[in-house]
Amino acid sequence: MSKKWFKAASVRAIKTFAQTAVSLITVGNMITEVSWVSVLGVSATAAVVSILTSVAAGLPEVDE
């Protein structure tokens, strides 16, 4: 795993985190009604799964 791989895997994990967080914030709820602990926990889990998937399946944008 090279520096390029770590950068690509990190970008994917951050994007996955953000996309998961957005999907968990329900439209129409007030900001105070959102369970931020749950949103952060589920989003962090998705980011970890993204990293593990990158390890297992590889990253097509990284030529090694």
PyRosetta script that sets phi, psi and omega in degrees:
from pyrosetta import init, pose_from_sequence

init()
pose = pose_from_sequence("MSKKWFKAASVRAIKTFAQTAVSLITVGNMITEVSWVSVLGVSATAAVVSILTSVAAGLPEVDE")
pose.set_psi(1, 120.9)
pose.set_omega(1, -176.2)
pose.set_phi(2, -96.0)
pose.set_psi(2, 175.6)
pose.set_omega(2, 176.4)
pose.set_phi(3, -61.4)
pose.set_psi(3, -38.0)
pose.set_omega(3, 178.5)
pose.set_phi(4, -63.1)
pose.set_psi(4, -40.2)
pose.set_omega(4, 179.2)
pose.set_phi(5, -63.6)
pose.set_psi(5, -47.5)
pose.set_omega(5, 179.8)
pose.set_phi(6, -60.3)
pose.set_psi(6, -40.2)
pose.set_omega(6, 179.1)
pose.set_phi(7, -64.7)
pose.set_psi(7, -47.0)
pose.set_omega(7, -179.5)
pose.set_phi(8, -63.9)
pose.set_psi(8, -42.1)
pose.set_omega(8, 179.6)
pose.set_phi(9, -66.1)
pose.set_psi(9, -37.6)
pose.set_omega(9, 178.6)
pose.set_phi(10, -66.2)
pose.set_psi(10, -43.1)
pose.set_omega(10, 178.5)
pose.set_phi(11, -60.8)
pose.set_psi(11, -44.6)
pose.set_omega(11, 178.4)
pose.set_phi(12, -61.5)
pose.set_psi(12, -42.9)
pose.set_omega(12, -178.7)
pose.set_phi(13, -65.8)
pose.set_psi(13, -40.4)
pose.set_omega(13, 178.7)
pose.set_phi(14, -65.5)
pose.set_psi(14, -42.4)
pose.set_omega(14, 177.8)
pose.set_phi(15, -63.9)
pose.set_psi(15, -41.2)
pose.set_omega(15, 178.1)
pose.set_phi(16, -62.6)
pose.set_psi(16, -42.9)
pose.set_omega(16, 177.2)
pose.set_phi(17, -57.3)
pose.set_psi(17, -49.9)
pose.set_omega(17, -177.6)
pose.set_phi(18, -64.4)
pose.set_psi(18, -43.5)
pose.set_omega(18, -179.4)
pose.set_phi(19, -64.7)
pose.set_psi(19, -38.6)
pose.set_omega(19, 178.6)
pose.set_phi(20, -67.1)
pose.set_psi(20, -43.7)
pose.set_omega(20, 179.0)
pose.set_phi(21, -60.7)
pose.set_psi(21, -44.4)
pose.set_omega(21, 179.2)
pose.set_phi(22, -61.4)
pose.set_psi(22, -39.8)
pose.set_omega(22, -178.4)
pose.set_phi(23, -69.0)
pose.set_psi(23, -22.9)
pose.set_omega(23, -178.0)
pose.set_phi(24, -89.6)
pose.set_psi(24, -15.3)
pose.set_omega(24, 179.0)
pose.set_phi(25, -87.3)
pose.set_psi(25, 110.9)
pose.set_omega(25, -174.4)
pose.set_phi(26, -78.0)
pose.set_psi(26, 133.7)
pose.set_omega(26, 176.6)
pose.set_phi(27, -66.4)
pose.set_psi(27, 134.7)
pose.set_omega(27, 178.9)
pose.set_phi(28, 101.3)
pose.set_psi(28, -16.0)
pose.set_omega(28, 176.9)
pose.set_phi(29, -83.9)
pose.set_psi(29, 146.0)
pose.set_omega(29, 173.9)
pose.set_phi(30, -75.3)
pose.set_psi(30, 153.7)
pose.set_omega(30, -177.5)
pose.set_phi(31, -57.7)
pose.set_psi(31, -30.6)
pose.set_omega(31, -179.9)
pose.set_phi(32, -77.2)
pose.set_psi(32, -14.3)
pose.set_omega(32, -179.3)
pose.set_phi(33, -89.6)
pose.set_psi(33, -10.7)
pose.set_omega(33, -178.1)
pose.set_phi(34, -77.0)
pose.set_psi(34, 133.5)
pose.set_omega(34, 175.8)
pose.set_phi(35, -83.2)
pose.set_psi(35, 89.6)
pose.set_omega(35, -174.1)
pose.set_phi(36, -64.8)
pose.set_psi(36, -32.0)
pose.set_omega(36, 178.1)
pose.set_phi(37, -63.0)
pose.set_psi(37, -44.1)
pose.set_omega(37, 178.6)
pose.set_phi(38, -66.1)
pose.set_psi(38, -44.3)
pose.set_omega(38, 179.9)
pose.set_phi(39, -59.6)
pose.set_psi(39, -47.3)
pose.set_omega(39, -179.6)
pose.set_phi(40, -66.0)
pose.set_psi(40, -40.1)
pose.set_omega(40, -179.8)
pose.set_phi(41, -64.9)
pose.set_psi(41, -47.5)
pose.set_omega(41, -179.9)
pose.set_phi(42, -67.3)
pose.set_psi(42, -39.7)
pose.set_omega(42, 179.8)
pose.set_phi(43, -65.9)
pose.set_psi(43, -40.1)
pose.set_omega(43, 177.1)
pose.set_phi(44, -64.4)
pose.set_psi(44, -39.9)
pose.set_omega(44, 176.8)
pose.set_phi(45, -61.7)
pose.set_psi(45, -42.2)
pose.set_omega(45, 178.3)
pose.set_phi(46, -63.2)
pose.set_psi(46, -37.7)
pose.set_omega(46, 178.5)
pose.set_phi(47, -65.8)
pose.set_psi(47, -40.3)
pose.set_omega(47, 177.3)
pose.set_phi(48, -64.5)
pose.set_psi(48, -42.4)
pose.set_omega(48, 177.6)
pose.set_phi(49, -62.2)
pose.set_psi(49, -37.7)
pose.set_omega(49, 177.2)
pose.set_phi(50, -61.1)
pose.set_psi(50, -45.7)
pose.set_omega(50, 178.4)
pose.set_phi(51, -62.5)
pose.set_psi(51, -44.8)
pose.set_omega(51, -179.8)
pose.set_phi(52, -64.1)
pose.set_psi(52, -37.4)
pose.set_omega(52, 176.8)
pose.set_phi(53, -65.1)
pose.set_psi(53, -39.4)
pose.set_omega(53, 177.7)
pose.set_phi(54, -63.5)
pose.set_psi(54, -37.4)
pose.set_omega(54, 177.5)
pose.set_phi(55, -67.0)
pose.set_psi(55, -45.9)
pose.set_omega(55, -175.3)
pose.set_phi(56, -73.4)
pose.set_psi(56, -43.9)
pose.set_omega(56, -172.5)
pose.set_phi(57, -101.5)
pose.set_psi(57, -15.3)
pose.set_omega(57, -177.2)
pose.set_phi(58, 84.4)
pose.set_psi(58, 176.2)
pose.set_omega(58, -180.0)
pose.set_phi(59, -123.4)
pose.set_psi(59, 117.8)
pose.set_omega(59, -176.8)
pose.set_phi(60, -63.8)
pose.set_psi(60, -24.3)
pose.set_omega(60, -178.4)
pose.set_phi(61, -81.3)
pose.set_psi(61, -6.1)
pose.set_omega(61, 178.6)
pose.set_phi(62, -108.9)
pose.set_psi(62, 114.5)
pose.set_omega(62, 178.6)
pose.set_phi(63, -90.0)
pose.set_psi(63, 111.6)
pose.set_omega(63, 177.2)
pose.set_phi(64, -124.3)
pose.dump_pdb("model.pdb")
